[in-house]
Amino acid sequence: MSNESWLASLQHVAVSELWCVPATHNSGCVAPRTCSTRLPWCWAQTQRHRITEQLSMGVRLLDIRVAHGPDGNLFISHTFLSDTTLVDALADIASFVRQHPTEFVIVSLRNDFKRQNASREAVDAAVRKHADVLTKAPVDFRNKVGDFAGKIVVVTDNFLTAQETVGSWVLGYASIWRCSSTKEALKKAETHVTSGANRRIAGTFLAGVALDGHFPPRMPSSTHAALTRAVMAKLENEWVSALTPRLGVLMLDFADEDTCNKLVRWSVERSPAPRASVDLESSEAPG
C-alpha cells in the first residue's frame, strides 16, 4: 500500500468513520519569504516538508492561514510570511488529487490570526482556479470517501474573523499550544484521546487533537520531536487497542514520514470493513 493512495481501499467508508485523518498544523510554513525574518522564523516554522511531500506521506487535512504580502499576493503566513503563495499551494494540491483520483484533501483556509488582512474575494479567486476538483463546504462527512475522491474540500468557516476554523467544525478539538511543558501536553492529549470525546461526530466531522505550538524557551522543532515521539509511543503501546471505533483528526507540527506511516497503517487496518452484499435470489430457499 502506498501512502500516496492510502484511501483507495477505503472508498466504501464514511469519512467520519475513518480511524484517523492525518493532518498538519500551519501546513505551508516551511521557510520564510525574506532573509530579514529568518531569526523569528525559528519560532514561526511549523513544518519541514512541503505540502506536496506531506500529501505523499498520507496527510489529508491541511491547515492553511493566509495574508497579503507587500506585492499584493496572498502568502501562507504564520505571523510572518512564508515563501509559498496561496496560488502555488492550491496548484500543488490540485495536481496531487488529479494524479491520485482515489484521494481527497480537506483544506481549512483562514486569515492568519496576527495579520488578518486577506480578503475573502482574493481567496475565492485563487480557489476558483481549480473548480474542476473543488468541493466547497458545507459538506456532510458522513458521506463515503469515494464521494469525495479526486476532490479538494475547502472549508472557510469564520474566515474573516480568523477564529479557529478547525475548532468550529471538529467537536472537542484539543490544542496543546498553551501547555507549559511536554509532560503537561502529553497528559492533555491522553485525557482527550482516551475520554471518548474524540469519537463523537459534531455536525459534519470528527473531533481531533492538535500537537501544535511550543513550550518556552525551547523552539517548536525541539518540542515536537519529543512530544510526537511520546504521543506515538502511547498510541502504539496503549491507546490504539483502547480506541474504539476511532482516533479522529491528529494534527501535527513537523509531520514526519514515520509518524504518517503509522497513522495511515492504523487507519487502514482499523477503519470499518466493507459490508458484505446479499444476493437475495441465491439466498432464497429452493422450491
C-alpha positions as MATLAB code, in Angstrom:
seq = 'MSNESWLASLQHVAVSELWCVPATHNSGCVAPRTCSTRLPWCWAQTQRHRITEQLSMGVRLLDIRVAHGPDGNLFISHTFLSDTTLVDALADIASFVRQHPTEFVIVSLRNDFKRQNASREAVDAAVRKHADVLTKAPVDFRNKVGDFAGKIVVVTDNFLTAQETVGSWVLGYASIWRCSSTKEALKKAETHVTSGANRRIAGTFLAGVALDGHFPPRMPSSTHAALTRAVMAKLENEWVSALTPRLGVLMLDFADEDTCNKLVRWSVERSPAPRASVDLESSEAPG';
ca = [
       0.000    0.000    0.000;
       1.289    3.442   -0.940;
       0.666    6.370    1.375;
       0.000    8.433   -1.734;
      -3.166    6.392   -2.365;
      -3.996    5.005    1.064;
      -7.711    5.817    0.713;
      -8.053    3.542   -2.328;
      -9.127    0.584   -0.183;
     -11.482    2.698    1.948;
     -13.780    4.168   -0.708;
     -16.776    2.467    0.966;
     -16.115    4.020    4.390;
     -17.779    7.218    5.591;
     -15.175    9.941    6.056;
     -16.442   10.367    9.616;
     -15.677    6.689   10.281;
     -12.045    6.762    9.195;
      -9.956    5.660   12.155;
      -7.594    8.571   11.699;
      -7.189   11.515    9.348;
      -3.551   12.682    9.470;
      -3.395   16.485    9.375;
      -0.798   19.227    9.586;
      -0.962   22.489   11.524;
       0.056   25.661    9.661;
       0.732   23.321    6.783;
       2.724   25.536    4.431;
       5.071   27.183    6.906;
       8.424   25.689    5.913;
      10.611   28.672    5.007;
      10.354   32.478    5.359;
       9.648   34.809    2.444;
      12.614   37.076    3.205;
      16.020   36.713    4.830;
      15.170   39.500    7.262;
      12.713   37.215    9.067;
      14.959   34.170    9.361;
      15.556   34.601   13.096;
      11.884   34.985   14.188;
      11.023   32.245   11.713;
      12.689   29.807   14.104;
       9.533   30.206   16.208;
       7.087   30.605   13.314;
       8.153   27.496   11.377;
       5.794   24.545   11.812;
       6.747   22.073    9.049;
       9.885   20.688    7.423;
       8.184   19.119    4.418;
       6.439   20.986    1.618;
       2.716   20.441    1.052;
       3.235   18.007   -1.831;
       5.538   15.915    0.363;
       3.010   15.980    3.203;
       0.280   14.694    0.883;
       2.592   11.960   -0.391;
       3.243   10.922    3.237;
      -0.521   10.486    3.749;
      -1.690   13.810    5.195;
      -5.291   14.525    4.122;
      -6.182   17.676    6.064;
      -4.244   20.910    5.636;
      -4.485   23.952    7.893;
      -3.624   26.989    5.766;
      -3.604   30.588    7.027;
      -3.030   33.424    4.564;
      -2.075   37.103    4.460;
      -1.390   39.658    1.748;
       2.260   40.405    1.079;
       3.636   43.843    0.136;
       3.286   42.905   -3.544;
      -0.432   42.205   -3.120;
      -0.127   38.423   -3.468;
      -1.592   36.089   -0.886;
       1.051   34.154    1.048;
       0.756   31.344    3.524;
       1.552   33.008    6.818;
       2.205   32.311   10.484;
       2.724   35.803   11.941;
       5.486   36.130    9.308;
       5.016   35.457    5.616;
       6.260   32.124    4.278;
       7.844   31.741    0.845;
       4.739   29.970   -0.533;
       1.831   31.767   -2.181;
      -1.717   30.502   -1.833;
      -1.922   30.159   -5.620;
       1.121   27.862   -5.673;
      -0.114   25.818   -2.702;
      -3.536   25.236   -4.270;
      -1.903   24.311   -7.585;
       0.184   21.652   -5.807;
      -2.883   20.263   -4.010;
      -4.945   20.203   -7.203;
      -2.137   18.442   -9.059;
      -1.987   15.807   -6.325;
      -5.692   14.925   -6.404;
      -5.684   14.832  -10.220;
      -2.816   12.363  -10.133;
      -4.375   10.344   -7.288;
      -8.102   10.112   -8.083;
      -8.925    7.930   -5.056;
      -7.791   10.623   -2.611;
      -9.373   13.759   -1.188;
      -7.696   16.683    0.555;
      -9.519   18.856    3.088;
      -8.176   22.424    3.158;
      -9.055   24.633    6.097;
      -8.486   28.202    4.863;
      -8.471   31.292    7.045;
      -6.799   34.573    7.805;
      -3.506   34.482    9.655;
      -4.617   35.463   13.149;
      -1.819   38.025   13.591;
      -2.311   39.811   10.267;
      -5.969   39.419    9.303;
      -5.568   41.341    6.056;
      -6.522   38.699    3.482;
      -9.675   39.447    1.533;
     -12.294   36.751    1.026;
     -12.578   37.805   -2.621;
      -8.876   37.205   -3.284;
      -9.035   33.792   -1.603;
     -12.146   32.797   -3.567;
     -10.469   33.850   -6.820;
      -7.479   31.619   -6.056;
      -9.723   28.696   -5.144;
     -11.885   29.020   -8.276;
      -8.877   28.337  -10.484;
      -9.358   24.675   -9.585;
     -13.134   24.430   -9.902;
     -12.877   21.050  -11.659;
     -11.585   19.400   -8.464;
     -13.336   21.585   -5.917;
     -15.982   20.718   -3.345;
     -16.897   23.646   -1.112;
     -18.230   23.343    2.417;
     -20.733   22.867    3.902;
     -20.400   19.190    3.152;
     -21.514   16.101    5.017;
     -18.527   13.990    6.023;
     -20.878   11.158    6.834;
     -20.781   10.510    3.088;
     -18.351    7.918    1.794;
     -14.704    8.537    0.985;
     -15.486    7.664   -2.636;
     -17.925   10.595   -2.818;
     -15.004   12.961   -2.267;
     -12.420   11.053   -4.310;
     -10.306   13.277   -6.532;
     -11.573   16.422   -4.819;
     -10.318   19.303   -2.703;
     -12.755   20.117    0.090;
     -12.299   23.782    1.030;
     -13.531   24.923    4.439;
     -13.553   28.667    5.106;
     -15.781   28.932    8.194;
     -15.154   32.093   10.241;
     -12.609   33.201    7.658;
     -12.979   36.924    8.196;
     -12.907   36.727   11.987;
      -9.826   34.482   11.925;
     -11.308   32.140   14.501;
     -10.162   28.562   14.863;
     -11.715   27.155   11.700;
     -10.959   23.570   12.569;
     -12.312   24.135   16.051;
     -15.637   25.282   14.654;
     -16.337   22.072   12.757;
     -14.474   19.492   14.793;
     -16.013   18.607   18.141;
     -13.714   18.563   21.121;
     -10.704   19.825   19.179;
      -7.909   19.824   21.769;
      -4.900   22.037   21.212;
      -1.818   21.753   23.408;
      -0.115   25.015   22.457;
      -0.926   26.716   25.766;
       0.651   23.923   27.791;
       3.799   24.806   29.711;
       5.671   21.538   29.204;
       5.828   18.399   27.101;
       4.620   16.402   30.105;
       1.533   18.590   30.516;
       0.828   18.446   26.777;
       1.069   14.654   26.726;
      -1.326   14.420   29.662;
      -3.824   16.712   27.936;
      -3.615   14.705   24.728;
      -4.026   11.432   26.640;
      -7.062   12.689   28.568;
      -8.716   13.894   25.380;
      -7.930   10.827   23.304;
      -8.962    8.272   25.898;
     -12.055   10.129   27.189;
     -14.122    9.316   24.127;
     -14.722   12.970   23.197;
     -12.645   12.490   20.070;
     -15.002    9.781   18.831;
     -18.232   11.781   18.692;
     -19.448   13.327   15.454;
     -20.365   17.006   15.554;
     -22.400   18.057   12.564;
     -20.019   17.142    9.808;
     -16.745   15.797   11.113;
     -14.649   14.114   13.755;
     -13.042   15.566   16.786;
      -9.304   15.798   16.908;
      -6.125   16.589   18.757;
      -3.602   19.175   17.583;
       0.007   18.705   18.600;
       0.744   22.367   17.964;
       2.796   25.165   19.468;
       5.913   25.092   21.616;
       6.932   25.466   25.227;
       9.372   28.316   26.011;
      12.268   28.581   25.943;
      12.548   25.696   23.501;
      11.764   26.196   19.839;
       8.894   24.316   18.168;
      11.091   21.825   16.347;
      12.750   20.519   19.525;
       9.446   20.477   21.400;
       7.627   18.473   18.805;
      10.315   15.923   18.212;
       9.866   14.877   21.845;
       6.097   15.334   22.013;
       5.339   13.444   18.802;
       7.568   10.537   19.871;
       5.792   10.397   23.235;
       2.293   10.531   21.723;
       3.067    7.919   19.087;
       4.584    5.602   21.707;
       1.419    5.956   23.787;
      -0.732    5.305   20.731;
       1.259    2.253   19.733;
       1.508    0.677   23.173;
      -1.693    1.723   24.930;
      -4.196    3.902   23.115;
      -4.620    2.090   19.783;
      -6.103   -1.031   21.332;
      -8.379    1.063   23.547;
      -9.681    3.356   20.817;
     -12.945    2.023   19.512;
     -14.006    2.983   16.999;
     -11.593    5.809   16.094;
      -8.914    8.330   16.946;
     -10.126   11.151   14.686;
      -8.039   14.009   13.333;
      -4.442   14.121   14.535;
      -2.933   17.461   13.557;
       0.851   17.578   13.576;
       3.545   20.180   13.673;
       6.699   18.966   11.915;
       4.973   15.937   10.389;
       7.436   13.187    9.537;
       7.288   10.085    7.386;
       7.485    7.555   10.208;
       4.560    9.126   12.103;
       2.428    9.341    8.970;
       3.255    5.724    8.049;
       1.919    4.515   11.396;
      -1.227    6.656   11.291;
      -2.027    5.533    7.746;
      -1.398    1.872    8.581;
      -3.582    2.015   11.695;
      -6.336    3.813    9.809;
      -6.392    1.244    7.004;
      -6.334   -1.636    9.470;
      -8.936   -0.251   11.877;
     -11.431    1.607    9.673;
     -14.706   -0.289    9.141;
     -14.604   -3.219    6.730;
     -16.964   -3.177    3.728;
     -20.341   -4.660    4.452;
     -20.955   -7.875    2.533;
     -23.693   -7.570   -0.061;
     -26.501  -10.129   -0.032;
     -27.648  -11.826   -3.221;
     -31.356  -12.249   -2.484;
     -32.018  -14.613   -5.367;
     -29.252  -17.039   -4.421;
     -30.234  -16.876   -0.750;
     -33.833  -17.940   -1.367;
     -34.756  -21.443   -0.272;
     -35.058  -23.912   -3.184;
     -38.520  -24.893   -4.412;
];
